[in-house]
Amino acid sequence: MKGELKMKELNINIDLDDEVVNYCSNKIESDIKIKEYIYSIVEAVANEENLDFEEISVSISSASKEDIRKINKEYRDIDKVTDVLSFPIFTKEELKDIMNKEVDKKIKHIELGDIILCLDVVEEQSIEYGTGFLREILYMITHGMCHLVGYDHIEPEDKKEMRTKEEKILKRIGVER
């Protein structure tokens, strides 16, 4: 993995579901360390967004097709299977407000939220799009992280901004199309 820019050292705490690690390890080359890539993505997003916290926490887990469909229905009122769901704790504006607090009141640790992956869908998409599993899973995690820091893709201009950010992050960690 290579970075284009020097990244700020952060203490990153990822509550990473063993199912994600095991599934990925079975799908990609053994010398690739999926955990290192995931940490790099979280760090790159934090640096890209100038998140000025000493420690950042994120939860990444997996769900079956049936479970992710149920979660999607319950929280988004969309009754269909999806590849990734993100549950941010803060909006982009709230994150900026938190960082703009006076120095003596500065928050040192922040939890950004949860990312839930449907690994079977990610694998299917990697075949359908011809991206390969590693690129697809890293893209999905990057996509989820962008949601956790306030990006969305509802409006066309927002989608363009988010896609540009995602590709910049992936390029920053050495994963390109």
Helices and strands as residue ranges (DSSP letters): E 11-16, H 18-27, H 34-48, E 55-62, H 65-76, E 84-88, H 92-99, G 103-105, E 109-117, H 119-129, H 133-148, H 156-172
